[in-house]
Amino acid sequence: MNLGSHAGFIVGAYAFTALVIGTLIVGALLDQRAQKRALASLQGETGERRS
């Protein structure tokens, strides 16, 4: 594969994009876990469980 004289820019742009998308995915997963814990805590306080 020949990317020409702009190879560094192209590879860097793809690497940066992969880093940003990976960070967004990890952040969403961490937030999901936190929200599940908060919801479980709230459900435990009221003693009720809704479906």
C-alpha beads as a LAMMPS data file, in Angstrom:
LAMMPS data file: protein, C-alpha beads

51 atoms
50 bonds

1 atom types
1 bond types

-500.0 500.0 xlo xhi
-500.0 500.0 ylo yhi
-500.0 500.0 zlo zhi

Masses

1 110.0

Atoms # bond

1 1 1 0.000 0.000 0.000
2 1 1 1.482 3.311 -1.060
3 1 1 0.092 6.309 0.812
4 1 1 2.467 8.764 -0.749
5 1 1 3.968 11.768 0.970
6 1 1 0.969 12.184 3.265
7 1 1 1.312 8.768 4.916
8 1 1 2.138 10.224 8.332
9 1 1 -0.928 12.457 8.306
10 1 1 -3.238 9.678 7.141
11 1 1 -2.001 7.157 9.709
12 1 1 -2.065 9.800 12.451
13 1 1 -5.625 10.813 11.609
14 1 1 -6.826 7.213 11.724
15 1 1 -4.969 6.586 15.006
16 1 1 -6.441 9.722 16.589
17 1 1 -9.933 8.780 15.431
18 1 1 -9.560 5.271 16.859
19 1 1 -8.368 6.761 20.160
20 1 1 -11.334 9.141 20.373
21 1 1 -13.883 6.454 19.524
22 1 1 -12.292 4.043 22.001
23 1 1 -12.399 6.708 24.721
24 1 1 -16.077 7.389 24.018
25 1 1 -16.906 3.676 24.220
26 1 1 -15.039 3.228 27.515
27 1 1 -16.713 6.335 28.941
28 1 1 -20.156 5.072 27.955
29 1 1 -19.504 1.676 29.534
30 1 1 -18.276 3.243 32.771
31 1 1 -21.307 5.535 32.875
32 1 1 -23.618 2.570 32.286
33 1 1 -22.116 0.755 35.260
34 1 1 -22.480 3.839 37.452
35 1 1 -26.106 4.334 36.411
36 1 1 -26.924 0.686 37.134
37 1 1 -25.390 0.989 40.610
38 1 1 -27.299 4.211 41.284
39 1 1 -30.565 2.645 40.126
40 1 1 -30.002 -0.449 42.259
41 1 1 -29.266 1.784 45.236
42 1 1 -32.461 3.769 44.712
43 1 1 -34.519 0.618 44.289
44 1 1 -33.042 -0.784 47.483
45 1 1 -33.982 2.342 49.461
46 1 1 -37.647 2.197 48.515
47 1 1 -38.008 -1.546 48.825
48 1 1 -39.956 -1.607 45.585
49 1 1 -38.998 -3.045 42.272
50 1 1 -40.660 -2.089 39.048
51 1 1 -40.369 -3.995 35.836

Bonds

1 1 1 2
2 1 2 3
3 1 3 4
4 1 4 5
5 1 5 6
6 1 6 7
7 1 7 8
8 1 8 9
9 1 9 10
10 1 10 11
11 1 11 12
12 1 12 13
13 1 13 14
14 1 14 15
15 1 15 16
16 1 16 17
17 1 17 18
18 1 18 19
19 1 19 20
20 1 20 21
21 1 21 22
22 1 22 23
23 1 23 24
24 1 24 25
25 1 25 26
26 1 26 27
27 1 27 28
28 1 28 29
29 1 29 30
30 1 30 31
31 1 31 32
32 1 32 33
33 1 33 34
34 1 34 35
35 1 35 36
36 1 36 37
37 1 37 38
38 1 38 39
39 1 39 40
40 1 40 41
41 1 41 42
42 1 42 43
43 1 43 44
44 1 44 45
45 1 45 46
46 1 46 47
47 1 47 48
48 1 48 49
49 1 49 50
50 1 50 51
